[in-house]
Amino acid sequence: MEAKTQVKKRKTSVFMIITGVVLGLYVLSIFVLLLWGILTSLKSDLELDFNRFGLPGMYGENPKLDMQFSNYSNIFKYFTIKVVKKSGGTKYVYIEEMFLNGILYALGCAVIQAFVQYIIAYISSRFKYKACKIFYWIAVFTMILPTVGTTASGLYVAKAFNLDDSISGMYIMKANFLGVYFLVFYAQLAAFPKDYAEAARIDGAGNFTVMMGITFPLVRNTFITIALLLFVAYWNDYTTPMLYMPNVPTLAFGLYWLCLENSVADVIKNVPSAMAGCVMMLVPMLILFLLLHKRLMGNLSMGGLKE
């Protein structure tokens, strides 16, 4: 018996070692790419041809550390996107407006979608009506059903209801309960005892008061974590703004535009400028993670969420 236990522990330890090595290599690859991007953003386009992996300026007969911070200033000065205004005519959108559009798009869509998912999960898990379970099965069915090829119909609906080229229109389109985070809310709410809710109803509280005043504080940490994860996803999303609101560009969409070298000014039509744009887009995410990493990591366990 002891011999079998030792063999099992040995197999487990070997598996853990291999898993640790693979994960370590994956993390290392991410940091290497991040470091390369930062160093590249501080080089000139000519230097990049001769010094792809070294420090900026450290090549030639007289190497001297020389960081080209002008790549960042050039992004602010010369990077623009030409868009069509709804009132007619055209205008140029600079990176400051792209940043604001990105914040409004990512933050608004994240909070609205998380809140809608919480409400529908509450209705589905706390009430015993058969109609309430329909929401649960719709969410599960849409996760199983392949939805490839729905972009054309989505664009048609957005244009038909005048939701395109509008951040508020995207708020309406993202106000749905579909996705895995609905199931997270559902599982957590279904596990809660109903004693508090019943006591509140005896005291005269209505369903809305119970949902927001009694139940929501219990899932507040989970709600914040899900909203943060959705914010990161929407902040990095460029395909949706590119398709649904091309005339209201976000920073992610602007970065995609920047990588299309034929569509920008000559002074930023190079790899170092594109890397500078990538680093600038990464900065808000780093600040957000440094400020909220304890809350975010505290609610993540074994790849899931916990209270």
C-alpha positions as CSV (number, residue, x, y, z in Angstrom):
1,M,0.0,0.0,0.0
2,E,2.8,2.4,0.9
3,A,4.6,1.5,-2.3
4,K,1.6,2.4,-4.4
5,T,1.2,5.7,-2.5
6,Q,4.8,6.6,-3.2
7,V,4.5,5.7,-6.9
8,K,1.4,7.9,-7.1
9,K,3.1,10.8,-5.3
10,R,6.1,10.4,-7.6
11,K,3.9,10.5,-10.7
12,T,2.0,13.6,-9.3
13,S,5.3,15.4,-8.6
14,V,6.6,14.7,-12.1
15,F,3.4,16.0,-13.6
16,M,3.6,19.2,-11.4
17,I,7.2,19.7,-12.4
18,I,6.4,19.4,-16.2
19,T,3.4,21.7,-15.7
20,G,5.5,24.3,-13.8
21,V,8.2,24.2,-16.5
22,V,5.6,24.7,-19.3
23,L,3.9,27.6,-17.5
24,G,7.2,29.1,-16.7
25,L,8.3,29.1,-20.3
26,Y,5.0,30.6,-21.3
27,V,5.3,33.4,-18.8
28,L,8.9,34.0,-19.9
29,S,7.9,34.2,-23.5
30,I,5.4,36.9,-22.7
31,F,7.9,38.9,-20.7
32,V,10.5,38.6,-23.5
33,L,8.0,39.9,-26.1
34,L,7.0,42.7,-23.8
35,L,10.7,43.7,-23.2
36,W,11.4,43.5,-26.9
37,G,8.4,45.7,-27.7
38,I,9.5,48.4,-25.1
39,L,13.1,48.4,-26.4
40,T,12.0,48.5,-30.0
41,S,9.7,51.5,-29.2
42,L,12.9,53.4,-28.1
43,K,14.8,52.8,-31.3
44,S,14.9,54.6,-34.7
45,D,13.7,52.8,-37.7
46,L,17.2,52.7,-39.2
47,E,18.7,51.3,-36.0
48,L,16.1,48.5,-35.9
49,D,17.6,47.1,-39.1
50,F,21.0,46.6,-37.5
51,N,20.1,46.2,-33.8
52,R,16.9,44.2,-33.4
53,F,17.5,42.7,-30.0
54,G,20.0,45.0,-28.3
55,L,19.6,48.1,-26.2
56,P,18.8,51.4,-28.1
57,G,22.0,52.9,-29.5
58,M,24.2,50.0,-28.4
59,Y,25.6,49.2,-31.8
60,G,28.4,50.5,-34.1
61,E,31.9,51.5,-33.3
62,N,30.9,53.9,-30.5
63,P,27.9,52.4,-28.7
64,K,26.0,54.8,-26.5
65,L,22.7,54.3,-24.9
66,D,20.3,56.5,-26.9
67,M,16.6,56.2,-26.4
68,Q,14.3,57.7,-29.0
69,F,11.4,59.0,-26.9
70,S,10.4,61.0,-29.9
71,N,8.5,57.9,-31.1
72,Y,6.0,58.6,-28.4
73,S,5.7,62.3,-29.0
74,N,5.3,61.7,-32.7
75,I,2.3,59.4,-32.0
76,F,0.6,62.3,-30.2
77,K,1.5,64.8,-32.9
78,Y,1.0,62.9,-36.2
79,F,-1.3,59.9,-35.5
80,T,-4.9,60.7,-36.6
81,I,-7.8,58.8,-38.1
82,K,-10.1,60.5,-40.7
83,V,-13.7,59.8,-39.9
84,V,-17.1,60.9,-41.2
85,K,-19.3,63.0,-38.9
86,K,-23.0,62.1,-38.7
87,S,-23.8,65.8,-39.3
88,G,-21.8,65.7,-42.5
89,G,-18.3,66.4,-43.4
90,T,-15.1,64.8,-42.0
91,K,-12.8,65.3,-39.1
92,Y,-9.5,64.0,-37.7
93,V,-9.5,62.0,-34.5
94,Y,-6.3,62.2,-32.4
95,I,-5.1,59.7,-29.9
96,E,-6.5,61.6,-26.9
97,E,-10.0,61.2,-28.3
98,M,-9.3,57.6,-29.2
99,F,-8.3,57.0,-25.5
100,L,-11.5,58.6,-24.2
101,N,-13.6,56.6,-26.7
102,G,-11.8,53.4,-25.5
103,I,-12.5,54.1,-21.9
104,L,-16.2,54.9,-22.5
105,Y,-16.6,51.9,-24.6
106,A,-14.8,49.4,-22.4
107,L,-16.0,50.7,-19.0
108,G,-19.6,51.2,-20.1
109,C,-20.0,47.9,-21.9
110,A,-18.3,46.0,-19.0
111,V,-20.5,47.4,-16.3
112,I,-23.7,47.2,-18.2
113,Q,-23.2,43.6,-19.4
114,A,-22.1,42.4,-15.9
115,F,-25.2,44.1,-14.3
116,V,-27.6,42.6,-16.9
117,Q,-26.0,39.1,-16.3
118,Y,-26.4,39.5,-12.6
119,I,-30.1,40.5,-12.9
120,I,-31.0,37.7,-15.2
121,A,-29.0,35.2,-13.1
122,Y,-30.9,36.4,-10.0
123,I,-34.2,35.9,-11.7
124,S,-33.3,32.5,-13.0
125,S,-31.8,31.2,-9.8
126,R,-34.1,32.7,-7.1
127,F,-37.5,32.2,-8.6
128,K,-39.1,28.8,-9.2
129,Y,-41.2,29.7,-12.2
130,K,-40.6,27.5,-15.3
131,A,-40.3,30.6,-17.5
132,C,-37.3,31.8,-15.4
133,K,-35.3,28.7,-16.4
134,I,-35.6,29.6,-20.0
135,F,-32.9,32.2,-19.6
136,Y,-30.5,29.6,-18.2
137,W,-31.1,27.2,-21.1
138,I,-30.8,30.0,-23.6
139,A,-27.4,30.9,-22.2
140,V,-26.2,27.3,-22.2
141,F,-27.6,26.7,-25.7
142,T,-25.9,29.8,-27.2
143,M,-22.6,28.7,-25.7
144,I,-22.9,25.3,-27.4
145,L,-24.3,26.5,-30.7
146,P,-21.7,27.7,-33.2
147,T,-22.4,31.4,-34.0
148,V,-19.9,31.9,-36.7
149,G,-21.2,34.0,-39.5
150,T,-23.6,36.2,-37.5
151,T,-21.6,39.4,-38.1
152,A,-23.5,40.3,-41.2
153,S,-26.9,40.0,-39.5
154,G,-25.6,41.9,-36.5
155,L,-24.5,44.8,-38.6
156,Y,-27.9,44.8,-40.4
157,V,-29.7,44.9,-37.1
158,A,-27.4,47.7,-35.7
159,K,-28.0,49.8,-38.8
160,A,-31.7,49.1,-38.8
161,F,-32.1,50.4,-35.3
162,N,-29.6,53.2,-35.7
163,L,-27.2,51.7,-33.2
164,D,-24.1,51.9,-35.4
165,D,-21.4,54.6,-35.0
166,S,-22.5,55.2,-31.4
167,I,-21.0,54.2,-28.1
168,S,-24.5,54.4,-26.5
169,G,-25.7,52.0,-29.3
170,M,-22.9,49.6,-28.3
171,Y,-24.2,49.8,-24.7
172,I,-27.6,48.6,-25.9
173,M,-26.1,45.8,-27.9
174,K,-23.9,44.6,-25.0
175,A,-26.8,44.6,-22.6
176,N,-27.3,40.9,-22.8
177,F,-26.9,38.0,-20.4
178,L,-25.1,35.5,-22.7
179,G,-21.7,34.2,-21.8
180,V,-19.9,32.2,-19.2
181,Y,-20.1,34.9,-16.5
182,F,-23.9,34.5,-16.4
183,L,-23.3,30.9,-15.3
184,V,-20.9,32.2,-12.6
185,F,-23.5,34.5,-11.2
186,Y,-26.2,31.7,-11.5
187,A,-24.1,29.1,-9.6
188,Q,-23.3,31.6,-6.8
189,L,-26.8,32.9,-6.4
190,A,-28.3,29.4,-6.5
191,A,-26.1,28.4,-3.6
192,F,-27.1,31.2,-1.4
193,P,-29.7,30.4,1.4
194,K,-33.0,32.3,1.1
195,D,-33.3,33.1,4.7
196,Y,-32.2,36.8,4.4
197,A,-34.5,37.4,1.4
198,E,-37.5,35.9,3.2
199,A,-36.7,37.9,6.3
200,A,-36.5,41.1,4.3
201,R,-39.8,40.3,2.6
202,I,-41.5,39.8,6.0
203,D,-40.3,43.3,6.9
204,G,-42.0,44.6,3.7
205,A,-39.1,44.7,1.2
206,G,-40.0,44.2,-2.4
207,N,-38.2,42.0,-5.0
208,F,-36.0,44.9,-6.2
209,T,-35.0,45.8,-2.7
210,V,-34.0,42.2,-2.0
211,M,-32.1,41.9,-5.2
212,M,-30.1,45.1,-4.8
213,G,-30.0,45.6,-1.0
214,I,-29.7,42.1,0.2
215,T,-28.3,39.8,-2.5
216,F,-26.1,42.2,-4.5
217,P,-23.7,43.0,-1.5
218,L,-23.1,39.3,-1.2
219,V,-21.8,39.0,-4.8
220,R,-20.2,42.5,-5.0
221,N,-16.7,41.1,-5.1
222,T,-17.6,38.7,-7.9
223,F,-19.4,41.5,-9.8
224,I,-16.3,43.7,-9.6
225,T,-14.0,40.9,-10.8
226,I,-16.3,40.1,-13.7
227,A,-16.5,43.7,-14.7
228,L,-12.7,44.0,-14.6
229,L,-12.3,41.0,-16.8
230,L,-14.9,42.3,-19.2
231,F,-13.2,45.8,-19.2
232,V,-9.9,44.2,-20.2
233,A,-11.6,42.3,-23.0
234,Y,-13.3,45.3,-24.4
235,W,-10.3,47.5,-24.0
236,N,-8.3,45.2,-26.2
237,D,-11.2,44.7,-28.7
238,Y,-10.7,46.4,-32.0
239,T,-12.8,44.3,-34.3
240,T,-16.2,45.4,-32.8
241,P,-15.4,49.1,-33.0
242,M,-14.0,48.6,-36.5
243,L,-17.2,47.0,-37.7
244,Y,-19.9,48.7,-35.7
245,M,-18.5,52.2,-35.1
246,P,-15.7,52.9,-37.5
247,N,-16.3,56.7,-37.2
248,V,-15.9,56.5,-33.3
249,P,-12.4,54.9,-33.1
250,T,-11.2,53.5,-29.8
251,L,-7.5,53.2,-28.9
252,A,-7.4,49.5,-29.8
253,F,-8.9,50.3,-33.2
254,G,-6.4,53.1,-33.6
255,L,-3.6,50.8,-32.9
256,Y,-4.8,48.5,-35.6
257,W,-5.0,51.5,-37.9
258,L,-1.4,52.5,-36.9
259,C,-0.1,49.1,-37.9
260,L,-1.5,49.6,-41.4
261,E,1.5,51.7,-42.5
262,N,-0.1,52.9,-45.7
263,S,-2.8,54.8,-43.8
264,V,-0.7,57.0,-41.5
265,A,1.8,59.9,-41.8
266,D,5.3,59.0,-43.1
267,V,7.0,60.1,-39.8
268,I,5.2,57.3,-37.9
269,K,5.1,54.7,-40.7
270,N,7.6,52.3,-39.0
271,V,7.8,49.5,-36.5
272,P,9.2,51.5,-33.6
273,S,6.2,53.9,-33.8
274,A,3.8,51.0,-33.9
275,M,5.5,49.5,-30.8
276,A,5.3,52.9,-29.1
277,G,1.5,52.8,-29.7
278,C,1.3,49.3,-28.3
279,V,3.2,50.3,-25.1
280,M,0.9,53.3,-24.7
281,M,-2.1,51.1,-24.9
282,L,-0.6,48.7,-22.3
283,V,0.0,51.4,-19.7
284,P,-3.7,51.8,-18.6
285,M,-3.9,48.0,-18.1
286,L,-0.7,47.9,-16.0
287,I,-2.0,50.8,-13.8
288,L,-5.4,49.0,-13.4
289,F,-3.7,45.7,-12.5
290,L,-1.4,47.4,-10.0
291,L,-4.3,49.2,-8.3
292,L,-6.7,46.2,-8.3
293,H,-4.6,43.1,-8.5
294,K,-5.4,42.1,-4.9
295,R,-9.1,42.2,-5.5
296,L,-8.8,40.5,-8.9
297,M,-6.5,37.7,-7.8
298,G,-8.3,37.3,-4.5
299,N,-11.4,36.3,-6.4
300,L,-9.7,33.9,-8.8
301,S,-9.1,30.4,-7.7
302,M,-8.3,27.3,-9.8
303,G,-9.3,29.1,-12.9
304,G,-12.7,30.1,-11.5
305,L,-14.3,32.7,-9.3
306,K,-15.0,32.5,-5.6
307,E,-16.4,34.8,-3.0
